[in-house]
Amino acid sequence: MIRRLVPDQMSELTAILPLLDVGEALVLGDAVLLPTRIKLDRPRIEPDSATRDFWTDWAKLQPEEGTIVSAVESLRGQTRLSID
């Protein structure tokens, strides 16, 4: 979606979007001489978003018994598709 909004000559800049950290933005447009990567200050009032702290959540979670065995068996049961 964003790639369609960016001028054609700047479309390569959209490749860095996944590399942006939380609180970073890419500023570009008619009022900006060169596209710039910026770091925004944390807001005084934190947004009430549904973003989860995955590193903390995953560190606390333990897999249910049997799920790893089931996942490995499922992977081993897959067959390679041959294209003739």
PyMOL Python script that loads the backbone (N, CA, C, O; Angstrom):
from pymol import cmd

cmd.read_pdbstr("""\
ATOM      1  N   MET A   1       0.825  -1.191   0.000  1.00  0.00           N
ATOM      2  CA  MET A   1       0.000   0.000   0.000  1.00  0.00           C
ATOM      3  C   MET A   1       0.869   1.254   0.000  1.00  0.00           C
ATOM      4  O   MET A   1       0.632   2.190  -0.763  1.00  0.00           O
ATOM      5  N   ILE A   2       1.868   1.256   0.860  1.00  0.00           N
ATOM      6  CA  ILE A   2       2.740   2.433   0.966  1.00  0.00           C
ATOM      7  C   ILE A   2       3.517   2.630  -0.325  1.00  0.00           C
ATOM      8  O   ILE A   2       3.720   3.763  -0.761  1.00  0.00           O
ATOM      9  N   ARG A   3       3.954   1.534  -0.940  1.00  0.00           N
ATOM     10  CA  ARG A   3       4.728   1.629  -2.187  1.00  0.00           C
ATOM     11  C   ARG A   3       3.940   2.376  -3.262  1.00  0.00           C
ATOM     12  O   ARG A   3       4.520   3.092  -4.078  1.00  0.00           O
ATOM     13  N   ARG A   4       2.620   2.207  -3.261  1.00  0.00           N
ATOM     14  CA  ARG A   4       1.794   2.899  -4.263  1.00  0.00           C
ATOM     15  C   ARG A   4       1.693   4.393  -3.996  1.00  0.00           C
ATOM     16  O   ARG A   4       1.431   5.170  -4.913  1.00  0.00           O
ATOM     17  N   LEU A   5       1.899   4.803  -2.741  1.00  0.00           N
ATOM     18  CA  LEU A   5       1.802   6.222  -2.395  1.00  0.00           C
ATOM     19  C   LEU A   5       3.096   6.985  -2.638  1.00  0.00           C
ATOM     20  O   LEU A   5       3.093   8.211  -2.757  1.00  0.00           O
ATOM     21  N   VAL A   6       4.206   6.249  -2.712  1.00  0.00           N
ATOM     22  CA  VAL A   6       5.527   6.874  -2.875  1.00  0.00           C
ATOM     23  C   VAL A   6       5.790   7.085  -4.363  1.00  0.00           C
ATOM     24  O   VAL A   6       5.469   6.219  -5.177  1.00  0.00           O
ATOM     25  N   PRO A   7       6.377   8.242  -4.730  1.00  0.00           N
ATOM     26  CA  PRO A   7       6.706   8.472  -6.143  1.00  0.00           C
ATOM     27  C   PRO A   7       7.602   7.352  -6.686  1.00  0.00           C
ATOM     28  O   PRO A   7       8.397   6.776  -5.942  1.00  0.00           O
ATOM     29  N   ASP A   8       7.475   7.048  -7.966  1.00  0.00           N
ATOM     30  CA  ASP A   8       8.219   5.945  -8.586  1.00  0.00           C
ATOM     31  C   ASP A   8       9.720   6.028  -8.340  1.00  0.00           C
ATOM     32  O   ASP A   8      10.351   5.010  -8.057  1.00  0.00           O
ATOM     33  N   GLN A   9      10.305   7.225  -8.441  1.00  0.00           N
ATOM     34  CA  GLN A   9      11.747   7.358  -8.279  1.00  0.00           C
ATOM     35  C   GLN A   9      12.201   7.105  -6.843  1.00  0.00           C
ATOM     36  O   GLN A   9      13.400   6.960  -6.603  1.00  0.00           O
ATOM     37  N   MET A  10      11.276   7.048  -5.883  1.00  0.00           N
ATOM     38  CA  MET A  10      11.618   6.805  -4.486  1.00  0.00           C
ATOM     39  C   MET A  10      11.082   5.468  -3.975  1.00  0.00           C
ATOM     40  O   MET A  10      11.157   5.197  -2.777  1.00  0.00           O
ATOM     41  N   SER A  11      10.547   4.635  -4.854  1.00  0.00           N
ATOM     42  CA  SER A  11       9.918   3.386  -4.422  1.00  0.00           C
ATOM     43  C   SER A  11      10.894   2.434  -3.746  1.00  0.00           C
ATOM     44  O   SER A  11      10.480   1.599  -2.942  1.00  0.00           O
ATOM     45  N   GLU A  12      12.197   2.544  -4.061  1.00  0.00           N
ATOM     46  CA  GLU A  12      13.195   1.684  -3.421  1.00  0.00           C
ATOM     47  C   GLU A  12      13.301   1.954  -1.924  1.00  0.00           C
ATOM     48  O   GLU A  12      13.735   1.081  -1.172  1.00  0.00           O
ATOM     49  N   LEU A  13      12.915   3.139  -1.484  1.00  0.00           N
ATOM     50  CA  LEU A  13      12.970   3.477  -0.058  1.00  0.00           C
ATOM     51  C   LEU A  13      12.031   2.620   0.775  1.00  0.00           C
ATOM     52  O   LEU A  13      12.265   2.421   1.967  1.00  0.00           O
ATOM     53  N   THR A  14      10.977   2.114   0.162  1.00  0.00           N
ATOM     54  CA  THR A  14      10.034   1.296   0.923  1.00  0.00           C
ATOM     55  C   THR A  14      10.672  -0.008   1.397  1.00  0.00           C
ATOM     56  O   THR A  14      10.131  -0.672   2.282  1.00  0.00           O
ATOM     57  N   ALA A  15      11.807  -0.380   0.824  1.00  0.00           N
ATOM     58  CA  ALA A  15      12.492  -1.605   1.250  1.00  0.00           C
ATOM     59  C   ALA A  15      13.027  -1.489   2.677  1.00  0.00           C
ATOM     60  O   ALA A  15      13.219  -2.507   3.343  1.00  0.00           O
ATOM     61  N   ILE A  16      13.270  -0.267   3.158  1.00  0.00           N
ATOM     62  CA  ILE A  16      13.798  -0.124   4.521  1.00  0.00           C
ATOM     63  C   ILE A  16      12.698  -0.071   5.576  1.00  0.00           C
ATOM     64  O   ILE A  16      12.992  -0.102   6.771  1.00  0.00           O
ATOM     65  N   LEU A  17      11.443   0.009   5.159  1.00  0.00           N
ATOM     66  CA  LEU A  17      10.350   0.109   6.132  1.00  0.00           C
ATOM     67  C   LEU A  17      10.352  -1.031   7.150  1.00  0.00           C
ATOM     68  O   LEU A  17      10.148  -0.768   8.335  1.00  0.00           O
ATOM     69  N   PRO A  18      10.571  -2.278   6.749  1.00  0.00           N
ATOM     70  CA  PRO A  18      10.595  -3.342   7.760  1.00  0.00           C
ATOM     71  C   PRO A  18      11.761  -3.214   8.741  1.00  0.00           C
ATOM     72  O   PRO A  18      11.740  -3.830   9.807  1.00  0.00           O
ATOM     73  N   LEU A  19      12.768  -2.429   8.395  1.00  0.00           N
ATOM     74  CA  LEU A  19      13.926  -2.263   9.268  1.00  0.00           C
ATOM     75  C   LEU A  19      13.728  -1.179  10.319  1.00  0.00           C
ATOM     76  O   LEU A  19      14.526  -1.059  11.249  1.00  0.00           O
ATOM     77  N   LEU A  20      12.670  -0.391  10.173  1.00  0.00           N
ATOM     78  CA  LEU A  20      12.423   0.681  11.131  1.00  0.00           C
ATOM     79  C   LEU A  20      12.062   0.105  12.494  1.00  0.00           C
ATOM     80  O   LEU A  20      11.314  -0.867  12.600  1.00  0.00           O
ATOM     81  N   ASP A  21      12.610   0.725  13.530  1.00  0.00           N
ATOM     82  CA  ASP A  21      12.322   0.304  14.893  1.00  0.00           C
ATOM     83  C   ASP A  21      11.052   1.010  15.372  1.00  0.00           C
ATOM     84  O   ASP A  21      10.559   1.927  14.716  1.00  0.00           O
ATOM     85  N   VAL A  22      10.535   0.582  16.501  1.00  0.00           N
ATOM     86  CA  VAL A  22       9.376   1.240  17.089  1.00  0.00           C
ATOM     87  C   VAL A  22       9.762   2.692  17.375  1.00  0.00           C
ATOM     88  O   VAL A  22      10.797   2.954  17.988  1.00  0.00           O
ATOM     89  N   GLY A  23       8.941   3.617  16.937  1.00  0.00           N
ATOM     90  CA  GLY A  23       9.212   5.029  17.159  1.00  0.00           C
ATOM     91  C   GLY A  23      10.005   5.691  16.050  1.00  0.00           C
ATOM     92  O   GLY A  23      10.290   6.886  16.133  1.00  0.00           O
ATOM     93  N   GLU A  24      10.368   4.952  15.014  1.00  0.00           N
ATOM     94  CA  GLU A  24      11.084   5.534  13.885  1.00  0.00           C
ATOM     95  C   GLU A  24      10.132   5.739  12.718  1.00  0.00           C
ATOM     96  O   GLU A  24       9.115   5.057  12.595  1.00  0.00           O
ATOM     97  N   ALA A  25      10.483   6.694  11.864  1.00  0.00           N
ATOM     98  CA  ALA A  25       9.642   6.982  10.700  1.00  0.00           C
ATOM     99  C   ALA A  25      10.521   7.418   9.536  1.00  0.00           C
ATOM    100  O   ALA A  25      11.654   7.861   9.728  1.00  0.00           O
ATOM    101  N   LEU A  26       9.998   7.289   8.357  1.00  0.00           N
ATOM    102  CA  LEU A  26      10.655   7.758   7.150  1.00  0.00           C
ATOM    103  C   LEU A  26       9.884   8.977   6.679  1.00  0.00           C
ATOM    104  O   LEU A  26       8.690   8.890   6.396  1.00  0.00           O
ATOM    105  N   VAL A  27      10.560  10.113   6.594  1.00  0.00           N
ATOM    106  CA  VAL A  27       9.921  11.366   6.194  1.00  0.00           C
ATOM    107  C   VAL A  27      10.354  11.696   4.773  1.00  0.00           C
ATOM    108  O   VAL A  27      11.546  11.778   4.476  1.00  0.00           O
ATOM    109  N   LEU A  28       9.370  11.883   3.897  1.00  0.00           N
ATOM    110  CA  LEU A  28       9.668  12.293   2.536  1.00  0.00           C
ATOM    111  C   LEU A  28       8.471  13.040   1.982  1.00  0.00           C
ATOM    112  O   LEU A  28       7.351  12.920   2.478  1.00  0.00           O
ATOM    113  N   GLY A  29       8.732  13.798   0.963  1.00  0.00           N
ATOM    114  CA  GLY A  29       7.655  14.568   0.344  1.00  0.00           C
ATOM    115  C   GLY A  29       8.174  15.865  -0.232  1.00  0.00           C
ATOM    116  O   GLY A  29       9.382  16.105  -0.249  1.00  0.00           O
ATOM    117  N   ASP A  30       7.265  16.706  -0.706  1.00  0.00           N
ATOM    118  CA  ASP A  30       7.644  17.957  -1.356  1.00  0.00           C
ATOM    119  C   ASP A  30       8.360  18.913  -0.407  1.00  0.00           C
ATOM    120  O   ASP A  30       9.222  19.678  -0.839  1.00  0.00           O
ATOM    121  N   ALA A  31       8.017  18.879   0.869  1.00  0.00           N
ATOM    122  CA  ALA A  31       8.597  19.817   1.827  1.00  0.00           C
ATOM    123  C   ALA A  31       9.933  19.326   2.399  1.00  0.00           C
ATOM    124  O   ALA A  31      10.563  20.034   3.185  1.00  0.00           O
ATOM    125  N   VAL A  32      10.366  18.128   2.015  1.00  0.00           N
ATOM    126  CA  VAL A  32      11.597  17.553   2.554  1.00  0.00           C
ATOM    127  C   VAL A  32      12.617  17.461   1.427  1.00  0.00           C
ATOM    128  O   VAL A  32      12.346  16.867   0.384  1.00  0.00           O
ATOM    129  N   LEU A  33      13.799  18.056   1.641  1.00  0.00           N
ATOM    130  CA  LEU A  33      14.829  18.064   0.602  1.00  0.00           C
ATOM    131  C   LEU A  33      15.282  16.650   0.269  1.00  0.00           C
ATOM    132  O   LEU A  33      15.317  16.274  -0.903  1.00  0.00           O
ATOM    133  N   LEU A  34      15.632  15.858   1.288  1.00  0.00           N
ATOM    134  CA  LEU A  34      16.044  14.468   1.098  1.00  0.00           C
ATOM    135  C   LEU A  34      15.222  13.575   2.016  1.00  0.00           C
ATOM    136  O   LEU A  34      14.913  13.973   3.139  1.00  0.00           O
ATOM    137  N   PRO A  35      14.862  12.385   1.570  1.00  0.00           N
ATOM    138  CA  PRO A  35      14.168  11.466   2.470  1.00  0.00           C
ATOM    139  C   PRO A  35      15.010  11.240   3.720  1.00  0.00           C
ATOM    140  O   PRO A  35      16.225  11.064   3.631  1.00  0.00           O
ATOM    141  N   THR A  36      14.372  11.246   4.867  1.00  0.00           N
ATOM    142  CA  THR A  36      15.094  11.189   6.137  1.00  0.00           C
ATOM    143  C   THR A  36      14.456  10.174   7.070  1.00  0.00           C
ATOM    144  O   THR A  36      13.233  10.081   7.178  1.00  0.00           O
ATOM    145  N   ARG A  37      15.307   9.423   7.735  1.00  0.00           N
ATOM    146  CA  ARG A  37      14.860   8.483   8.775  1.00  0.00           C
ATOM    147  C   ARG A  37      14.966   9.223  10.100  1.00  0.00           C
ATOM    148  O   ARG A  37      16.031   9.738  10.441  1.00  0.00           O
ATOM    149  N   ILE A  38      13.865   9.277  10.850  1.00  0.00           N
ATOM    150  CA  ILE A  38      13.861  10.028  12.102  1.00  0.00           C
ATOM    151  C   ILE A  38      13.428   9.135  13.262  1.00  0.00           C
ATOM    152  O   ILE A  38      12.781   8.106  13.071  1.00  0.00           O
ATOM    153  N   LYS A  39      13.798   9.552  14.455  1.00  0.00           N
ATOM    154  CA  LYS A  39      13.384   8.874  15.687  1.00  0.00           C
ATOM    155  C   LYS A  39      12.470   9.840  16.422  1.00  0.00           C
ATOM    156  O   LYS A  39      12.858  10.973  16.711  1.00  0.00           O
ATOM    157  N   LEU A  40      11.254   9.393  16.727  1.00  0.00           N
ATOM    158  CA  LEU A  40      10.283  10.233  17.410  1.00  0.00           C
ATOM    159  C   LEU A  40      10.408  10.062  18.917  1.00  0.00           C
ATOM    160  O   LEU A  40      10.740   8.979  19.398  1.00  0.00           O
ATOM    161  N   ASP A  41      10.143  11.127  19.657  1.00  0.00           N
ATOM    162  CA  ASP A  41      10.107  11.030  21.118  1.00  0.00           C
ATOM    163  C   ASP A  41       8.908  10.195  21.533  1.00  0.00           C
ATOM    164  O   ASP A  41       7.883  10.169  20.852  1.00  0.00           O
ATOM    165  N   ARG A  42       9.054   9.513  22.665  1.00  0.00           N
ATOM    166  CA  ARG A  42       7.913   8.760  23.198  1.00  0.00           C
ATOM    167  C   ARG A  42       6.817   9.743  23.576  1.00  0.00           C
ATOM    168  O   ARG A  42       7.109  10.804  24.127  1.00  0.00           O
ATOM    169  N   PRO A  43       5.577   9.419  23.295  1.00  0.00           N
ATOM    170  CA  PRO A  43       4.488  10.334  23.645  1.00  0.00           C
ATOM    171  C   PRO A  43       4.307  10.414  25.163  1.00  0.00           C
ATOM    172  O   PRO A  43       4.548   9.438  25.874  1.00  0.00           O
ATOM    173  N   ARG A  44       3.887  11.567  25.648  1.00  0.00           N
ATOM    174  CA  ARG A  44       3.629  11.702  27.090  1.00  0.00           C
ATOM    175  C   ARG A  44       2.508  10.778  27.530  1.00  0.00           C
ATOM    176  O   ARG A  44       2.553  10.205  28.619  1.00  0.00           O
ATOM    177  N   ILE A  45       1.504  10.636  26.678  1.00  0.00           N
ATOM    178  CA  ILE A  45       0.400   9.708  26.948  1.00  0.00           C
ATOM    179  C   ILE A  45       0.582   8.526  25.999  1.00  0.00           C
ATOM    180  O   ILE A  45       0.450   8.668  24.783  1.00  0.00           O
ATOM    181  N   GLU A  46       0.883   7.377  26.558  1.00  0.00           N
ATOM    182  CA  GLU A  46       1.126   6.178  25.743  1.00  0.00           C
ATOM    183  C   GLU A  46      -0.159   5.752  25.029  1.00  0.00           C
ATOM    184  O   GLU A  46      -1.239   5.804  25.619  1.00  0.00           O
ATOM    185  N   PRO A  47      -0.052   5.333  23.772  1.00  0.00           N
ATOM    186  CA  PRO A  47      -1.241   4.842  23.081  1.00  0.00           C
ATOM    187  C   PRO A  47      -1.708   3.531  23.708  1.00  0.00           C
ATOM    188  O   PRO A  47      -0.900   2.746  24.205  1.00  0.00           O
ATOM    189  N   ASP A  48      -2.979   3.311  23.680  1.00  0.00           N
ATOM    190  CA  ASP A  48      -3.551   2.087  24.221  1.00  0.00           C
ATOM    191  C   ASP A  48      -3.757   1.117  23.060  1.00  0.00           C
ATOM    192  O   ASP A  48      -4.887   0.826  22.668  1.00  0.00           O
ATOM    193  N   SER A  49      -2.641   0.623  22.518  1.00  0.00           N
ATOM    194  CA  SER A  49      -2.722  -0.240  21.334  1.00  0.00           C
ATOM    195  C   SER A  49      -2.687  -1.703  21.734  1.00  0.00           C
ATOM    196  O   SER A  49      -2.457  -2.054  22.891  1.00  0.00           O
ATOM    197  N   ALA A  50      -2.919  -2.534  20.751  1.00  0.00           N
ATOM    198  CA  ALA A  50      -2.935  -3.976  20.990  1.00  0.00           C
ATOM    199  C   ALA A  50      -1.564  -4.602  20.736  1.00  0.00           C
ATOM    200  O   ALA A  50      -1.445  -5.827  20.698  1.00  0.00           O
ATOM    201  N   THR A  51      -0.534  -3.782  20.563  1.00  0.00           N
ATOM    202  CA  THR A  51       0.801  -4.309  20.322  1.00  0.00           C
ATOM    203  C   THR A  51       1.283  -5.053  21.560  1.00  0.00           C
ATOM    204  O   THR A  51       1.210  -4.538  22.675  1.00  0.00           O
ATOM    205  N   ARG A  52       1.768  -6.248  21.354  1.00  0.00           N
ATOM    206  CA  ARG A  52       2.229  -7.076  22.466  1.00  0.00           C
ATOM    207  C   ARG A  52       3.743  -7.010  22.571  1.00  0.00           C
ATOM    208  O   ARG A  52       4.433  -6.774  21.580  1.00  0.00           O
ATOM    209  N   ASP A  53       4.246  -7.215  23.758  1.00  0.00           N
ATOM    210  CA  ASP A  53       5.684  -7.319  23.989  1.00  0.00           C
ATOM    211  C   ASP A  53       6.062  -8.787  23.794  1.00  0.00           C
ATOM    212  O   ASP A  53       6.138  -9.553  24.754  1.00  0.00           O
ATOM    213  N   PHE A  54       6.299  -9.170  22.520  1.00  0.00           N
ATOM    214  CA  PHE A  54       6.482 -10.570  22.189  1.00  0.00           C
ATOM    215  C   PHE A  54       7.664 -11.215  22.904  1.00  0.00           C
ATOM    216  O   PHE A  54       7.563 -12.365  23.330  1.00  0.00           O
ATOM    217  N   TRP A  55       8.779 -10.505  23.045  1.00  0.00           N
ATOM    218  CA  TRP A  55       9.955 -11.105  23.685  1.00  0.00           C
ATOM    219  C   TRP A  55       9.623 -11.513  25.118  1.00  0.00           C
ATOM    220  O   TRP A  55       9.982 -12.609  25.549  1.00  0.00           O
ATOM    221  N   THR A  56       8.953 -10.655  25.845  1.00  0.00           N
ATOM    222  CA  THR A  56       8.591 -10.967  27.227  1.00  0.00           C
ATOM    223  C   THR A  56       7.548 -12.076  27.267  1.00  0.00           C
ATOM    224  O   THR A  56       7.670 -13.017  28.051  1.00  0.00           O
ATOM    225  N   ASP A  57       6.527 -11.971  26.429  1.00  0.00           N
ATOM    226  CA  ASP A  57       5.455 -12.976  26.409  1.00  0.00           C
ATOM    227  C   ASP A  57       5.998 -14.356  26.051  1.00  0.00           C
ATOM    228  O   ASP A  57       5.658 -15.343  26.704  1.00  0.00           O
ATOM    229  N   TRP A  58       6.836 -14.434  25.024  1.00  0.00           N
ATOM    230  CA  TRP A  58       7.362 -15.723  24.587  1.00  0.00           C
ATOM    231  C   TRP A  58       8.303 -16.330  25.617  1.00  0.00           C
ATOM    232  O   TRP A  58       8.367 -17.551  25.760  1.00  0.00           O
ATOM    233  N   ALA A  59       9.032 -15.484  26.334  1.00  0.00           N
ATOM    234  CA  ALA A  59       9.956 -15.996  27.345  1.00  0.00           C
ATOM    235  C   ALA A  59       9.198 -16.671  28.484  1.00  0.00           C
ATOM    236  O   ALA A  59       9.721 -17.587  29.120  1.00  0.00           O
ATOM    237  N   LYS A  60       7.983 -16.232  28.743  1.00  0.00           N
ATOM    238  CA  LYS A  60       7.188 -16.767  29.843  1.00  0.00           C
ATOM    239  C   LYS A  60       6.407 -18.015  29.453  1.00  0.00           C
ATOM    240  O   LYS A  60       6.104 -18.853  30.303  1.00  0.00           O
ATOM    241  N   LEU A  61       6.081 -18.141  28.171  1.00  0.00           N
ATOM    242  CA  LEU A  61       5.228 -19.246  27.726  1.00  0.00           C
ATOM    243  C   LEU A  61       6.008 -20.549  27.623  1.00  0.00           C
ATOM    244  O   LEU A  61       7.161 -20.566  27.190  1.00  0.00           O
ATOM    245  N   GLN A  62       5.380 -21.612  28.017  1.00  0.00           N
ATOM    246  CA  GLN A  62       5.928 -22.959  27.859  1.00  0.00           C
ATOM    247  C   GLN A  62       4.998 -23.721  26.917  1.00  0.00           C
ATOM    248  O   GLN A  62       3.778 -23.586  27.013  1.00  0.00           O
ATOM    249  N   PRO A  63       5.558 -24.519  26.010  1.00  0.00           N
ATOM    250  CA  PRO A  63       4.685 -25.262  25.084  1.00  0.00           C
ATOM    251  C   PRO A  63       3.882 -26.317  25.826  1.00  0.00           C
ATOM    252  O   PRO A  63       4.330 -26.893  26.817  1.00  0.00           O
ATOM    253  N   GLU A  64       2.687 -26.550  25.317  1.00  0.00           N
ATOM    254  CA  GLU A  64       1.855 -27.605  25.885  1.00  0.00           C
ATOM    255  C   GLU A  64       2.507 -28.951  25.580  1.00  0.00           C
ATOM    256  O   GLU A  64       3.157 -29.121  24.549  1.00  0.00           O
ATOM    257  N   GLU A  65       2.327 -29.881  26.473  1.00  0.00           N
ATOM    258  CA  GLU A  65       2.927 -31.198  26.303  1.00  0.00           C
ATOM    259  C   GLU A  65       2.426 -31.840  25.012  1.00  0.00           C
ATOM    260  O   GLU A  65       1.222 -31.880  24.757  1.00  0.00           O
ATOM    261  N   GLY A  66       3.328 -32.327  24.226  1.00  0.00           N
ATOM    262  CA  GLY A  66       2.966 -33.004  22.987  1.00  0.00           C
ATOM    263  C   GLY A  66       2.935 -32.117  21.760  1.00  0.00           C
ATOM    264  O   GLY A  66       2.945 -32.631  20.641  1.00  0.00           O
ATOM    265  N   THR A  67       2.899 -30.802  21.928  1.00  0.00           N
ATOM    266  CA  THR A  67       2.800 -29.938  20.740  1.00  0.00           C
ATOM    267  C   THR A  67       4.077 -29.957  19.915  1.00  0.00           C
ATOM    268  O   THR A  67       4.017 -29.906  18.687  1.00  0.00           O
ATOM    269  N   ILE A  68       5.237 -30.030  20.575  1.00  0.00           N
ATOM    270  CA  ILE A  68       6.495 -30.057  19.824  1.00  0.00           C
ATOM    271  C   ILE A  68       6.615 -31.376  19.071  1.00  0.00           C
ATOM    272  O   ILE A  68       7.013 -31.398  17.906  1.00  0.00           O
ATOM    273  N   VAL A  69       6.276 -32.464  19.732  1.00  0.00           N
ATOM    274  CA  VAL A  69       6.311 -33.773  19.078  1.00  0.00           C
ATOM    275  C   VAL A  69       5.362 -33.778  17.885  1.00  0.00           C
ATOM    276  O   VAL A  69       5.712 -34.277  16.815  1.00  0.00           O
ATOM    277  N   SER A  70       4.177 -33.232  18.061  1.00  0.00           N
ATOM    278  CA  SER A  70       3.189 -33.165  16.980  1.00  0.00           C
ATOM    279  C   SER A  70       3.708 -32.317  15.819  1.00  0.00           C
ATOM    280  O   SER A  70       3.520 -32.678  14.657  1.00  0.00           O
ATOM    281  N   ALA A  71       4.350 -31.207  16.121  1.00  0.00           N
ATOM    282  CA  ALA A  71       4.880 -30.331  15.067  1.00  0.00           C
ATOM    283  C   ALA A  71       5.992 -31.022  14.291  1.00  0.00           C
ATOM    284  O   ALA A  71       6.038 -30.932  13.064  1.00  0.00           O
ATOM    285  N   VAL A  72       6.886 -31.706  14.988  1.00  0.00           N
ATOM    286  CA  VAL A  72       7.987 -32.410  14.321  1.00  0.00           C
ATOM    287  C   VAL A  72       7.440 -33.533  13.444  1.00  0.00           C
ATOM    288  O   VAL A  72       7.897 -33.711  12.315  1.00  0.00           O
ATOM    289  N   GLU A  73       6.476 -34.286  13.944  1.00  0.00           N
ATOM    290  CA  GLU A  73       5.872 -35.359  13.151  1.00  0.00           C
ATOM    291  C   GLU A  73       5.187 -34.805  11.912  1.00  0.00           C
ATOM    292  O   GLU A  73       5.246 -35.407  10.840  1.00  0.00           O
ATOM    293  N   SER A  74       4.543 -33.670  12.058  1.00  0.00           N
ATOM    294  CA  SER A  74       3.880 -33.044  10.918  1.00  0.00           C
ATOM    295  C   SER A  74       4.899 -32.629   9.860  1.00  0.00           C
ATOM    296  O   SER A  74       4.673 -32.832   8.668  1.00  0.00           O
ATOM    297  N   LEU A  75       6.021 -32.050  10.292  1.00  0.00           N
ATOM    298  CA  LEU A  75       7.071 -31.643   9.345  1.00  0.00           C
ATOM    299  C   LEU A  75       7.670 -32.851   8.646  1.00  0.00           C
ATOM    300  O   LEU A  75       7.910 -32.817   7.439  1.00  0.00           O
ATOM    301  N   ARG A  76       7.912 -33.919   9.399  1.00  0.00           N
ATOM    302  CA  ARG A  76       8.499 -35.129   8.813  1.00  0.00           C
ATOM    303  C   ARG A  76       7.539 -35.804   7.840  1.00  0.00           C
ATOM    304  O   ARG A  76       7.979 -36.473   6.904  1.00  0.00           O
ATOM    305  N   GLY A  77       6.256 -35.640   8.044  1.00  0.00           N
ATOM    306  CA  GLY A  77       5.255 -36.269   7.191  1.00  0.00           C
ATOM    307  C   GLY A  77       5.026 -35.553   5.879  1.00  0.00           C
ATOM    308  O   GLY A  77       4.331 -36.072   5.006  1.00  0.00           O
ATOM    309  N   GLN A  78       5.596 -34.371   5.725  1.00  0.00           N
ATOM    310  CA  GLN A  78       5.409 -33.621   4.486  1.00  0.00           C
ATOM    311  C   GLN A  78       6.212 -34.260   3.364  1.00  0.00           C
ATOM    312  O   GLN A  78       7.283 -34.822   3.591  1.00  0.00           O
ATOM    313  N   THR A  79       5.691 -34.169   2.178  1.00  0.00           N
ATOM    314  CA  THR A  79       6.401 -34.703   1.012  1.00  0.00           C
ATOM    315  C   THR A  79       6.778 -33.561   0.090  1.00  0.00           C
ATOM    316  O   THR A  79       6.128 -32.517   0.059  1.00  0.00           O
ATOM    317  N   ARG A  80       7.822 -33.782  -0.641  1.00  0.00           N
ATOM    318  CA  ARG A  80       8.302 -32.773  -1.586  1.00  0.00           C
ATOM    319  C   ARG A  80       7.476 -32.872  -2.865  1.00  0.00           C
ATOM    320  O   ARG A  80       7.274 -33.960  -3.404  1.00  0.00           O
ATOM    321  N   LEU A  81       7.011 -31.740  -3.334  1.00  0.00           N
ATOM    322  CA  LEU A  81       6.228 -31.681  -4.559  1.00  0.00           C
ATOM    323  C   LEU A  81       7.178 -31.604  -5.740  1.00  0.00           C
ATOM    324  O   LEU A  81       8.017 -30.707  -5.819  1.00  0.00           O
ATOM    325  N   SER A  82       7.041 -32.550  -6.656  1.00  0.00           N
ATOM    326  CA  SER A  82       7.905 -32.523  -7.845  1.00  0.00           C
ATOM    327  C   SER A  82       7.130 -31.911  -9.005  1.00  0.00           C
ATOM    328  O   SER A  82       5.974 -32.258  -9.249  1.00  0.00           O
ATOM    329  N   ILE A  83       7.773 -31.013  -9.705  1.00  0.00           N
ATOM    330  CA  ILE A  83       7.170 -30.369 -10.869  1.00  0.00           C
ATOM    331  C   ILE A  83       7.854 -30.919 -12.113  1.00  0.00           C
ATOM    332  O   ILE A  83       9.056 -30.746 -12.313  1.00  0.00           O
ATOM    333  N   ASP A  84       7.083 -31.565 -12.918  1.00  0.00           N
ATOM    334  CA  ASP A  84       7.645 -32.178 -14.143  1.00  0.00           C
ATOM    335  C   ASP A  84       7.450 -31.288 -15.322  1.00  0.00           C
ATOM    336  O   ASP A  84       7.856 -31.636 -16.431  1.00  0.00           O
TER     337      ASP A  84
END
""", "prot")
cmd.dss("prot")
cmd.show_as("cartoon", "prot")
cmd.util.cbc("prot")
cmd.orient("prot")
